[in-house]
Amino acid sequence: MTRVLHLAALAASMFALAGCPEGSAVAQNADAGAPVDAGASDAQGTIPWHASSSTPSSPPAEPTSERASLELLQLTLTSDVQKKEPVDTLDVAPPGTRVYAHLKLRNRSQDKRKVHLDFLVNGKLRTPIDLTVEPSWSFRTWGYNTMQAGDTGELEVRVLDDAGATLATARLPIKAKAKAK
């Protein structure tokens, strides 16, 4: 009788595994027993689909601090933004005008992320700005700084991610545009 039960259990296991494609990327959540994406992780860890519940498993995985990437695709210093796009690309920051930093970003996480802009004039912080980046393959956002009438020297714009890493730095000379003759 016991042999019949073992054979029945073996047949049921083989039948269940027959439906799993080779190389399947299904994992089991150790808590609930529900299938989860093999790329997902949680504080409880994951168990591969082929692991038996009677075999000892490794200790739960430590939560990782890695997040989906936040990429800066493009930084444009411009005199204005219309219809979410820069109208030009500046090669000089004229005194008394606004200078926009237009960003095109890719947020591959499922969460809103932050980027930080620093506008520095001659190395001194003039305008700090925090911007929210929605999950998107191509998200556009911008901030600006108004140059003072007496500004000369150099404008520097730094873009930092929510972990404080520098994504980009751009510099422009601050001077009046040459007048056409």
Phi and psi in degrees as a GROMACS rama.xvg file:
@    title "Ramachandran Plot"
@    xaxis  label "Phi"
@    yaxis  label "Psi"
@TYPE xy
-62.3156  -39.4496  THR-2
-63.6358  -38.1414  ARG-3
-63.4303  -42.5039  VAL-4
-64.0843  -41.0035  LEU-5
-64.235  -41.4868  HIS-6
-65.9481  -38.438  LEU-7
-65.4854  -41.6454  ALA-8
-65.6039  -40.5239  ALA-9
-64.0047  -43.3047  LEU-10
-63.6977  -41.6331  ALA-11
-63.903  -40.3084  ALA-12
-64.7362  -43.3841  SER-13
-64.4498  -39.5826  MET-14
-63.5846  -41.9369  PHE-15
-66.0777  -40.6165  ALA-16
-73.0698  -24.0471  LEU-17
-61.6279  -26.5565  ALA-18
-82.544  -8.92658  GLY-19
-91.4101  118.38  CYS-20
-65.2565  147.524  PRO-21
-61.2393  136.313  GLU-22
76.1028  15.1945  GLY-23
-57.4253  142.909  SER-24
-104.891  42.074  ALA-25
-98.5044  138.051  VAL-26
-125.083  161.958  ALA-27
-109.666  134.365  GLN-28
-75.5261  127.643  ASN-29
-63.7221  -25.3871  ALA-30
-79.4835  -60.4799  ASP-31
-97.1283  -17.7071  ALA-32
78.7643  6.81274  GLY-33
-90.0043  145.561  ALA-34
-62.2436  141.838  PRO-35
-133.354  161.796  VAL-36
-62.4032  136.041  ASP-37
-64.5194  -21.7197  ALA-38
-82.3658  -13.5361  GLY-39
-78.7931  150.542  ALA-40
-142.302  155.896  SER-41
-145.71  -178.979  ASP-42
-66.0003  -20.3236  ALA-43
-85.9594  -12.8257  GLN-44
80.9173  -179.052  GLY-45
-132.021  156.054  THR-46
-118.767  131.271  ILE-47
-62.8249  154.492  PRO-48
-60.9541  -26.5412  TRP-49
-88.106  -5.5381  HIS-50
-76.6178  140.376  ALA-51
-87.7614  146.271  SER-52
-71.9905  -15.2651  SER-53
-87.6378  -14.9375  SER-54
-84.9583  143.409  THR-55
-66.2556  137.346  PRO-56
-102.643  163.485  SER-57
-69.5253  161.888  SER-58
-61.718  154.92  PRO-59
-55.7854  141.637  PRO-60
-67.8426  142.505  ALA-61
-71.01  142.052  GLU-62
-62.2806  138.946  PRO-63
-91.6882  145.92  THR-64
-89.1622  -2.29888  SER-65
-70.0732  139.415  GLU-66
-122.571  162.023  ARG-67
-58.3089  148.581  ALA-68
-69.0844  151.227  SER-69
-119.663  109.978  LEU-70
-110.833  137.004  GLU-71
-89.4968  113.691  LEU-72
-85.5543  -34.562  LEU-73
-159.177  138.585  GLN-74
-124.419  123.299  LEU-75
-126.863  126.54  THR-76
-92.4276  121.914  LEU-77
-138.602  164.176  THR-78
-87.1993  -12.6837  SER-79
-168.647  162.676  ASP-80
-127.215  125.521  VAL-81
-132.239  136.644  GLN-82
51.6063  41.745  LYS-83
66.9148  13.5569  LYS-84
-126.545  147.976  GLU-85
-67.9413  143.215  PRO-86
-86.6216  -20.5816  VAL-87
-160.561  -178.338  ASP-88
-124.299  122.134  THR-89
-81.144  145.094  LEU-90
-115.974  -3.17867  ASP-91
-151.138  147.929  VAL-92
-104.958  100.122  ALA-93
-69.6707  137.857  PRO-94
-57.9069  144.536  PRO-95
80.0261  6.73448  GLY-96
-119.841  163.27  THR-97
-83.7909  140.282  ARG-98
-120.589  117.095  VAL-99
-92.8724  139.537  TYR-100
-105.023  106.777  ALA-101
-96.6006  125.636  HIS-102
-115.511  137.65  LEU-103
-117.25  119.009  LYS-104
-125.845  156.944  LEU-105
-118.643  117.419  ARG-106
-109.815  101.549  ASN-107
-88.6234  4.25237  ARG-108
-86.2312  175.877  SER-109
-95.0185  0.143205  GLN-110
-112.529  157.282  ASP-111
-66.3426  141.954  LYS-112
-123.854  166.459  ARG-113
-116.326  145.259  LYS-114
-124.783  153.587  VAL-115
-122.211  131.818  HIS-116
-108.913  134.878  LEU-117
-119.113  123.869  ASP-118
-100.622  119.509  PHE-119
-117.218  136.224  LEU-120
-113.401  118.014  VAL-121
53.0499  40.699  ASN-122
82.9674  -4.02656  GLY-123
-105.744  132.607  LYS-124
-61.3468  123.794  LEU-125
-105.313  -50.728  ARG-126
-140.305  114.037  THR-127
-96.3073  137.699  PRO-128
-137.249  133.445  ILE-129
-104.429  133.215  ASP-130
-124.615  143.301  LEU-131
-94.2063  137.316  THR-132
-118.675  114.692  VAL-133
-72.0717  156.812  GLU-134
-59.1437  124.558  PRO-135
-169.751  153.115  SER-136
-77.1269  -27.6084  TRP-137
-152.864  93.8721  SER-138
-106.136  132.808  PHE-139
-110.926  136.37  ARG-140
-153.543  166.424  THR-141
-159.758  161.57  TRP-142
-144.192  165.944  GLY-143
-142.15  162.755  TYR-144
-132.689  136.081  ASN-145
-94.3904  120.625  THR-146
-69.6433  140.277  MET-147
-80.4908  155.37  GLN-148
-58.5095  -33.0357  ALA-149
-94.1456  5.43657  GLY-150
-66.5311  137.275  ASP-151
-143.153  167.41  THR-152
108.217  -121.603  GLY-153
-139.935  137.679  GLU-154
-100.071  131.511  LEU-155
-122.608  135.229  GLU-156
-119.76  124.311  VAL-157
-112.639  137.399  ARG-158
-115.856  122.517  VAL-159
-121.014  145.484  LEU-160
-83.7952  -178.608  ASP-161
-72.1544  -5.9103  ASP-162
-101.207  0.0931081  ALA-163
90.9067  1.90262  GLY-164
-76.9881  139.504  ALA-165
-76.3396  122.488  THR-166
-89.8459  -34.8654  LEU-167
-166.623  157.383  ALA-168
-136.928  135.656  THR-169
-131.498  146.833  ALA-170
-130.888  145.177  ARG-171
-136.854  141.408  LEU-172
-71.6809  143.596  PRO-173
-98.8634  108.913  ILE-174
-164.526  157.846  LYS-175
-65.2276  142.356  ALA-176
-64.9391  143.826  LYS-177
-66.0515  134.933  ALA-178
-82.3355  141.607  LYS-179
-69.3861  139.834  ALA-180
